């Protein structure tokens, strides 16, 4: 089945009755939800609720034992991560996953790998079409660096950067692949207030200026309610709430989960 063109406001990704278990441990239990093209969709819940496991199912790190995922009209039960990336699903992680000895620029350039068409030999000798192609990709990466306001650290090894800037570099690498759907796993974890404000601004700008659909996991409820169009809430692997921020905020099951009523 070929992928269909999805317009803003239409369903970009549909999750139907996904269940995932690790032995006797049920990480996700019969969860269904959708992500509309062009929105900021949040997944929240207490630690161990199954949030990261859900993102891992969407981009192929985990293969659920039950259910299907439909992306751009193509229904599947399994997908490998490189296939998800090739189809326009980008990802950042809870723990920063960068090449610490490489510069900011080179780390973000790795996000262009799927876009490069030159042969290995021509790339090694850096001549002709390979040289032109790399220059084009480098210009694209420089635009991302400017967009994220990290020009001053473009040549700095990321291992020397403070945590907040490393998270911004990781966002830049994900953007370099030009994703249609960007999965952000706790993009503001460990940040101070100023760093969170900056990251919120960049996420909203990515959504607005690039038209990128965003699905994020975040524990800061203030952030979630401010920047999300819709919020899904997981607890013990099951869905206990879903809707616009105002509906979720007033949901008694959600209140109990976050106030520790069932924990």
CORKANOR-V420851 format. One line per field, one symbol per residue. ss: DSSP state (H for helix, E for strand, - for the rest). psi: psi as a letter, one per 30 degrees, with the letter a starting at -180 (. if undefined). burial: 1 if it has 9 or more other ideal C-beta (glycine too) atoms within 8 Angstrom, else 0. A space follows every 10 residues. Layout:
ss = ???
psi = ???
burial = ???
This chain:
ss = ---------- EEEEEEEEEE EE--EEEEEE EEEEEE---E EEEE------ HHHHHHHH-- -----EEEEE E--EEE---- HHHHHH--EE E--------- --EHHHHHHH HHHHH----H HHHHH---HH HHHHHHHHHH HHHHHHH--- HHH---EHHH --HHHHHHHH HHHHHH---- EEEEE----- --HHHHHHHH HHHHHHHHH- --EEEEE--- HHHHHHH--E EEEEE--EEE EEE-HHHHH- -HHHHHHHH- ---
psi = klklkklkfl kekkkjhkkk kjbfkjekjh kkllkkkflj kkklllkgfg eeeeeeeegg ekjkfkllkj jhfjklfkkl efeeefggjl kllekkiljf flleeeeeef ffeffkflle eeeefilbee eeeeeeeeee eeeeeeeghh efgegkkfff kleeeeeeee eeeeffghke kjkjjifgkg lleeeeeeee eeeeeeeeef gkkkjkkkfj eeeefefkel kkkkkhflkf lkaleeeeef keeeeeeffg eg.
burial = 0000010000 1111111111 1000011111 1100111011 1111100011 1111111111 0001001111 1111010010 1011101111 1100000100 0111111111 1100010100 0110000001 1011001101 1101101101 0011011100 1011111111 1111111011 1111111100 1000110111 0111111000 0111111100 0011101101 1111111111 1110101100 1011111000 000
